[in-house]
Amino acid sequence: NVPVPRGAYIRVHANPKRHLEANDVDWSNHILAEVHGLVVIDKPAAVPTVPTVDNLVESALSRVQEVVRQPLLSTSRLDTCT
């Protein structure tokens, strides 16, 4: 729980898109390499690479950050067209 200042803007998603598959993965077993600040993972299908505006936690990036205990950025997304 966090206090919300008066006049603050709050965005509420009554029906966020869920990716429950992200909760069932042992993410430590999906880390292929950690070298010079880079983390390479084998992302399971059906789990989004990065968080979405309506779901910040059920993504590969969020879950791997929990495992390595440091903030990460995504540099390659094979799940979207370029």
Short mmCIF file of the C-alpha atoms (twelve columns), coordinates in Angstrom:
data_MODEL
# 
_entry.id   MODEL 
# 
loop_
_atom_site.group_PDB 
_atom_site.id 
_atom_site.type_symbol 
_atom_site.label_atom_id 
_atom_site.label_alt_id 
_atom_site.label_comp_id 
_atom_site.label_asym_id 
_atom_site.label_seq_id 
_atom_site.Cartn_x 
_atom_site.Cartn_y 
_atom_site.Cartn_z 
_atom_site.pdbx_PDB_model_num 
ATOM 1  C CA . ASN A 1  0.000   0.000   0.000   1 
ATOM 2  C CA . VAL A 2  1.269   3.419   -0.976  1 
ATOM 3  C CA . PRO A 3  -0.282  6.759   -0.096  1 
ATOM 4  C CA . VAL A 4  -1.594  8.629   -3.141  1 
ATOM 5  C CA . PRO A 5  -1.133  12.400  -3.104  1 
ATOM 6  C CA . ARG A 6  -4.200  14.530  -3.666  1 
ATOM 7  C CA . GLY A 7  -4.606  15.400  -7.341  1 
ATOM 8  C CA . ALA A 8  -2.413  12.482  -8.494  1 
ATOM 9  C CA . TYR A 9  -3.259  10.704  -11.744 1 
ATOM 10 C CA . ILE A 10 -4.112  7.036   -11.235 1 
ATOM 11 C CA . ARG A 11 -4.595  4.546   -14.043 1 
ATOM 12 C CA . VAL A 12 -6.743  1.531   -13.178 1 
ATOM 13 C CA . HIS A 13 -7.128  -1.479  -15.457 1 
ATOM 14 C CA . ALA A 14 -10.291 -3.277  -14.395 1 
ATOM 15 C CA . ASN A 15 -9.575  -6.192  -16.752 1 
ATOM 16 C CA . PRO A 16 -5.810  -6.434  -17.261 1 
ATOM 17 C CA . LYS A 17 -4.521  -8.912  -19.810 1 
ATOM 18 C CA . ARG A 18 -3.114  -11.782 -17.781 1 
ATOM 19 C CA . HIS A 19 -0.158  -14.016 -18.664 1 
ATOM 20 C CA . LEU A 20 -0.392  -16.648 -15.949 1 
ATOM 21 C CA . GLU A 21 2.149   -18.836 -17.772 1 
ATOM 22 C CA . ALA A 22 4.848   -16.483 -16.464 1 
ATOM 23 C CA . ASN A 23 4.065   -17.591 -12.910 1 
ATOM 24 C CA . ASP A 24 4.673   -21.281 -13.659 1 
ATOM 25 C CA . VAL A 25 8.202   -20.909 -15.067 1 
ATOM 26 C CA . ASP A 26 11.384  -21.532 -13.071 1 
ATOM 27 C CA . TRP A 27 13.135  -18.513 -14.581 1 
ATOM 28 C CA . SER A 28 16.532  -19.394 -13.127 1 
ATOM 29 C CA . ASN A 29 16.552  -22.432 -15.439 1 
ATOM 30 C CA . HIS A 30 15.819  -20.218 -18.475 1 
ATOM 31 C CA . ILE A 31 18.891  -18.010 -18.051 1 
ATOM 32 C CA . LEU A 32 21.393  -19.186 -20.655 1 
ATOM 33 C CA . ALA A 33 24.208  -16.728 -19.926 1 
ATOM 34 C CA . GLU A 34 25.157  -13.711 -17.822 1 
ATOM 35 C CA . VAL A 35 28.209  -11.933 -19.222 1 
ATOM 36 C CA . HIS A 36 29.391  -8.317  -18.817 1 
ATOM 37 C CA . GLY A 37 25.984  -7.113  -17.661 1 
ATOM 38 C CA . LEU A 38 24.078  -8.971  -20.393 1 
ATOM 39 C CA . VAL A 39 21.550  -11.675 -19.599 1 
ATOM 40 C CA . VAL A 40 20.500  -14.143 -22.300 1 
ATOM 41 C CA . ILE A 41 17.316  -16.117 -21.691 1 
ATOM 42 C CA . ASP A 42 15.306  -18.849 -23.359 1 
ATOM 43 C CA . LYS A 43 11.841  -17.272 -23.191 1 
ATOM 44 C CA . PRO A 44 8.946   -19.716 -23.136 1 
ATOM 45 C CA . ALA A 45 6.167   -19.294 -25.674 1 
ATOM 46 C CA . ALA A 46 3.026   -17.415 -24.570 1 
ATOM 47 C CA . VAL A 47 4.948   -15.219 -22.110 1 
ATOM 48 C CA . PRO A 48 5.436   -11.630 -23.281 1 
ATOM 49 C CA . THR A 49 8.998   -10.360 -23.440 1 
ATOM 50 C CA . VAL A 50 8.336   -7.015  -21.765 1 
ATOM 51 C CA . PRO A 51 5.653   -5.685  -19.403 1 
ATOM 52 C CA . THR A 52 2.540   -4.104  -20.869 1 
ATOM 53 C CA . VAL A 53 0.767   -0.989  -19.666 1 
ATOM 54 C CA . ASP A 54 -1.910  -3.117  -17.976 1 
ATOM 55 C CA . ASN A 55 0.356   -5.875  -16.608 1 
ATOM 56 C CA . LEU A 56 3.769   -4.969  -15.208 1 
ATOM 57 C CA . VAL A 57 4.706   -8.284  -13.609 1 
ATOM 58 C CA . GLU A 58 3.740   -11.239 -15.808 1 
ATOM 59 C CA . SER A 59 6.514   -10.915 -18.396 1 
ATOM 60 C CA . ALA A 60 9.909   -12.458 -19.012 1 
ATOM 61 C CA . LEU A 61 11.720  -9.199  -18.279 1 
ATOM 62 C CA . SER A 62 10.014  -8.691  -14.921 1 
ATOM 63 C CA . ARG A 63 10.491  -12.287 -13.815 1 
ATOM 64 C CA . VAL A 64 14.175  -12.456 -14.817 1 
ATOM 65 C CA . GLN A 65 14.827  -9.155  -13.005 1 
ATOM 66 C CA . GLU A 66 13.532  -10.854 -9.844  1 
ATOM 67 C CA . VAL A 67 16.001  -13.715 -10.332 1 
ATOM 68 C CA . VAL A 68 19.113  -11.628 -11.083 1 
ATOM 69 C CA . ARG A 69 18.103  -8.886  -8.614  1 
ATOM 70 C CA . GLN A 70 19.004  -6.002  -10.892 1 
ATOM 71 C CA . PRO A 71 17.130  -3.811  -13.373 1 
ATOM 72 C CA . LEU A 72 17.306  -5.004  -16.973 1 
ATOM 73 C CA . LEU A 73 16.429  -3.629  -20.404 1 
ATOM 74 C CA . SER A 74 15.250  -5.647  -23.379 1 
ATOM 75 C CA . THR A 75 17.501  -5.330  -26.431 1 
ATOM 76 C CA . SER A 76 15.919  -7.865  -28.792 1 
ATOM 77 C CA . ARG A 77 12.307  -8.846  -29.229 1 
ATOM 78 C CA . LEU A 78 11.667  -11.791 -31.482 1 
ATOM 79 C CA . ASP A 79 7.984   -11.761 -30.517 1 
ATOM 80 C CA . THR A 80 7.148   -8.602  -32.511 1 
ATOM 81 C CA . CYS A 81 7.460   -7.692  -36.161 1 
ATOM 82 C CA . THR A 82 10.237  -5.269  -37.057 1 
# 
